[in-house]
Structure formats: C-alpha cells, structure tokens
Amino acid sequence: MEFINTDETIEINNLDQMSLKQYQEYIKNQLQVLYRQNEIKTEWNAMKGAREFNIYSPRIDVAVGPFAIYERYETEYDEMFSGSKVFIEKLIEFNRDNLTRHGYFVEPHIYEEIMSQNRNARCFMAIEIENQVSRKHLMGGAINASALARVGIVIPWTDDKLNAFVRLVRYLHYLKLADKNTFNTTNLLIVTKEQFLEALNILN
C-alpha cells in the first residue's frame, strides 16, 4: 500500500486512482479524527472472545469502537450518535437517495429509528466495502454490518454493486411484506465511496 497523507483532502475525482485498501485506511484515519476517544480497527475480528462457541467470525473492513466484547455500551453508543449527528444524518440522506432511485418501494428509515435499533450491538459502526465479490458475498457483508453494529454501512465500489445492494434491501423488504422470514435492515445504510467522503468533509 502506498503512503497516504491523511492531512491532505482527497478530491472526489481522485478516487478512481485509489485502491480499495487505500480507501479503507483513509476512512479509518478520518473516522479516528471524528471519534477521537474510541478505537478504530480495520479487518476487525468481530467474534473475538466468543471462540469457545465455535462460531463463524466475520472480519469487518472498518469498525468503530468501543467494542462490546465483555460488556454492553448502549449509553456510550447513544452519546456517539448524538455527538456525530451531522455526519450520520448526512449518511442517512445519501442512503435515502440511493434506496429511492427506483421508487419508494422501501421507505428509508429516519435518524431516531436507526438510533434505537440493535441496542446490544458489538461495535458502534461497522463498514463493509464491496467490489469484486459475488451477490451472495454482498448479502453476507450487509447482514454482518447491520447485525454487529449500532449503525451498519455498506460502501459499494461501483454502480453495479450499488444496484445490487439496493435490490437486496428491496428483496428483504418484499419478504417482510409477504410475511416470510427476512432480516431487519433498519440500521443499514448504503452509501457510495464518494458520498461517504462527502459526509466526512462536511465536518471540516
């Protein structure tokens, strides 16, 4: 990986020259500025501390702590939501734009609904960045981000992957309407790599 000067603002039109790993490291460093008191990890082993159960342990591309391995952090996560409200509301706005690009079949959730979802989260924020993966892998990334974090974020690297994520959420919503087993995506936000940086930049 090339050295990235984290003090330098990355222009949107330079993103095509960045690798996914460079982007991953860059947003980790930017999130560390926003959440100064909390640990930010890349490739976070989400189920560390639960190995005795012999269960699947996903690795999250970027995760914002504190990490609730042995205790819950409901109050702390509430405070982090409030402290970064401008940033999160911008992500919610972008998610709404993306979900409704093909109509309002799925009604995007609002700030208060997302804040109250997944109270017993394992981290505050889980981010999955998806590029050259299968649609089944996309589903796994979305479920992991939503299930493990108070706010789960998926960042599609291409327009094709953006469409795939939107179709996935619409599919899960259809299952709910049809009274079939499904997955609750209230706290899942779909934002592009450009949108995520734009949300970070409004804080500068």
C-alpha positions as CSV (number, residue, x, y, z in Angstrom):
1,M,0.0,0.0,0.0
2,E,1.2,3.4,-0.9
3,F,1.7,6.0,1.9
4,I,-1.3,8.2,2.3
5,N,-1.0,11.7,3.7
6,T,-4.1,11.8,6.0
7,D,-3.7,15.6,6.3
8,E,-4.4,16.1,2.6
9,T,-8.0,16.2,1.5
10,I,-8.7,13.6,-1.2
11,E,-10.7,15.0,-4.1
12,I,-13.6,13.0,-5.4
13,N,-12.1,12.8,-8.9
14,N,-9.0,11.1,-7.5
15,L,-10.9,8.2,-6.1
16,D,-10.6,6.2,-9.3
17,Q,-6.8,6.1,-8.7
18,M,-7.2,4.7,-5.2
19,S,-7.2,1.0,-4.3
20,L,-9.9,-0.3,-2.0
21,K,-7.2,-0.9,0.7
22,Q,-6.0,2.7,0.4
23,Y,-9.6,3.9,0.8
24,Q,-10.1,1.6,3.7
25,E,-7.1,3.0,5.5
26,Y,-8.0,6.6,4.7
27,I,-11.5,6.5,6.1
28,K,-10.2,4.7,9.2
29,N,-7.9,7.7,9.8
30,Q,-10.7,10.2,9.1
31,L,-13.0,8.4,11.5
32,Q,-10.3,8.4,14.1
33,V,-10.4,12.2,14.0
34,L,-14.2,12.2,14.4
35,Y,-14.3,9.6,17.2
36,R,-11.1,10.6,18.9
37,Q,-11.7,8.8,22.2
38,N,-12.6,5.4,20.5
39,E,-10.5,2.7,18.8
40,I,-11.0,2.3,15.1
41,K,-9.9,-1.0,13.6
42,T,-9.6,-2.4,10.1
43,E,-10.2,-6.1,9.4
44,W,-11.8,-6.3,12.9
45,N,-12.4,-9.9,14.1
46,A,-16.0,-9.4,15.2
47,M,-16.4,-12.5,17.3
48,K,-13.1,-12.4,19.2
49,G,-13.8,-13.5,22.7
50,A,-16.5,-16.0,21.7
51,R,-14.3,-18.7,20.2
52,E,-15.5,-21.3,22.8
53,F,-18.8,-21.3,20.9
54,N,-17.0,-22.4,17.7
55,I,-19.0,-20.0,15.5
56,Y,-18.4,-18.1,12.3
57,S,-16.3,-14.9,12.9
58,P,-16.6,-12.3,10.2
59,R,-13.9,-9.7,9.7
60,I,-15.3,-6.2,9.3
61,D,-13.4,-3.8,6.9
62,V,-13.6,-0.8,9.2
63,A,-15.1,-0.9,12.7
64,V,-15.6,1.9,15.2
65,G,-15.5,1.0,18.9
66,P,-15.8,0.8,21.8
67,F,-16.1,-3.0,21.2
68,A,-18.7,-4.7,23.3
69,I,-16.9,-8.0,23.8
70,Y,-17.5,-8.5,27.5
71,E,-19.9,-5.6,28.3
72,R,-22.6,-3.5,26.7
73,Y,-22.1,0.1,25.6
74,E,-25.7,1.3,24.9
75,T,-25.2,4.6,26.7
76,E,-21.9,5.3,25.0
77,Y,-23.3,4.5,21.6
78,D,-26.2,6.8,22.2
79,E,-23.7,9.6,23.1
80,M,-21.7,8.9,19.9
81,F,-24.8,9.1,17.8
82,S,-25.6,12.5,19.3
83,G,-22.0,13.7,19.1
84,S,-21.8,12.9,15.4
85,K,-25.4,13.7,14.4
86,V,-24.5,15.9,11.5
87,F,-22.3,13.2,9.9
88,I,-24.8,10.4,10.5
89,E,-27.8,12.4,9.2
90,K,-25.8,13.1,6.0
91,L,-25.3,9.3,5.6
92,I,-29.0,8.8,6.2
93,E,-29.8,11.4,3.5
94,F,-27.5,9.6,1.0
95,N,-29.0,6.2,1.9
96,R,-32.5,7.6,1.2
97,D,-31.3,8.9,-2.2
98,N,-29.9,5.6,-3.1
99,L,-32.8,3.5,-1.9
100,T,-35.4,5.6,-3.7
101,R,-33.6,5.8,-7.0
102,H,-36.1,3.2,-8.3
103,G,-39.1,4.4,-6.4
104,Y,-40.4,4.3,-2.9
105,F,-41.0,0.5,-2.5
106,V,-38.7,0.7,0.5
107,E,-39.4,3.6,2.9
108,P,-36.0,4.7,4.2
109,H,-35.7,4.9,8.0
110,I,-35.0,8.1,9.9
111,Y,-32.4,9.1,12.4
112,E,-34.5,8.2,15.5
113,E,-35.4,4.8,14.2
114,I,-31.8,3.9,13.4
115,M,-30.5,5.2,16.7
116,S,-32.9,2.9,18.6
117,Q,-32.1,-0.2,16.6
118,N,-29.7,-3.0,17.6
119,R,-29.3,-1.8,21.2
120,N,-26.9,-4.7,22.0
121,A,-24.5,-4.0,19.2
122,R,-21.0,-5.4,19.3
123,C,-19.5,-2.1,17.9
124,F,-20.7,1.4,17.2
125,M,-20.2,1.4,13.4
126,A,-19.3,-1.4,11.0
127,I,-18.4,-0.6,7.5
128,E,-18.1,-3.1,4.6
129,I,-16.6,-2.0,1.3
130,E,-17.5,-4.3,-1.5
131,N,-16.1,-4.5,-5.0
132,Q,-15.3,-7.7,-6.9
133,V,-17.5,-10.1,-4.9
134,S,-20.5,-12.2,-5.6
135,R,-24.1,-11.2,-4.8
136,K,-24.1,-13.9,-2.0
137,H,-21.0,-12.2,-0.6
138,L,-22.8,-8.8,-0.8
139,M,-25.6,-10.2,1.3
140,G,-23.2,-11.5,3.9
141,G,-21.5,-8.2,4.1
142,A,-24.8,-6.3,4.6
143,I,-26.0,-8.7,7.2
144,N,-22.7,-8.6,9.2
145,A,-22.6,-4.8,9.2
146,S,-26.2,-4.5,10.3
147,A,-26.1,-7.3,12.9
148,L,-22.9,-6.3,14.6
149,A,-23.1,-2.5,14.8
150,R,-25.5,0.1,16.0
151,V,-25.2,1.6,12.6
152,G,-24.1,-0.6,9.7
153,I,-22.7,0.8,6.5
154,V,-22.1,-0.8,3.1
155,I,-20.0,1.0,0.6
156,P,-20.4,-0.3,-3.0
157,W,-17.3,0.4,-5.0
158,T,-19.1,0.5,-8.4
159,D,-22.6,1.4,-9.7
160,D,-23.2,-2.2,-10.3
161,K,-22.6,-3.1,-6.7
162,L,-24.8,-0.1,-5.6
163,N,-27.6,-1.5,-7.6
164,A,-27.0,-4.9,-6.1
165,F,-27.3,-3.6,-2.6
166,V,-30.4,-1.7,-3.3
167,R,-32.0,-4.7,-4.9
168,L,-31.0,-6.8,-1.9
169,V,-32.7,-4.4,0.6
170,R,-35.8,-4.3,-1.7
171,Y,-35.8,-8.1,-1.7
172,L,-35.6,-8.3,2.1
173,H,-38.4,-5.8,2.4
174,Y,-40.6,-7.8,0.0
175,L,-40.1,-10.9,2.2
176,K,-41.3,-8.9,5.1
177,L,-44.4,-7.7,3.2
178,A,-45.1,-11.3,2.1
179,D,-44.9,-12.5,5.8
180,K,-41.8,-14.6,5.2
181,N,-38.6,-15.0,7.1
182,T,-36.4,-11.9,6.5
183,F,-33.7,-9.7,8.0
184,N,-34.3,-6.3,9.6
185,T,-32.2,-3.7,7.8
186,T,-33.4,-0.6,9.7
187,N,-29.8,0.3,10.8
188,L,-28.2,-0.5,7.4
189,L,-27.1,2.5,5.3
190,I,-26.0,2.2,1.6
191,V,-23.6,5.0,0.6
192,T,-21.2,5.2,-2.2
193,K,-17.4,5.8,-1.7
194,E,-17.9,9.4,-2.9
195,Q,-20.8,10.0,-0.6
196,F,-19.0,8.7,2.4
197,L,-16.1,11.1,1.9
198,E,-18.6,14.0,1.3
199,A,-20.3,13.2,4.6
200,L,-16.9,13.3,6.3
201,N,-15.9,16.5,4.6
202,I,-18.9,18.5,5.9
203,L,-17.3,18.2,9.4
204,N,-14.1,20.1,8.3
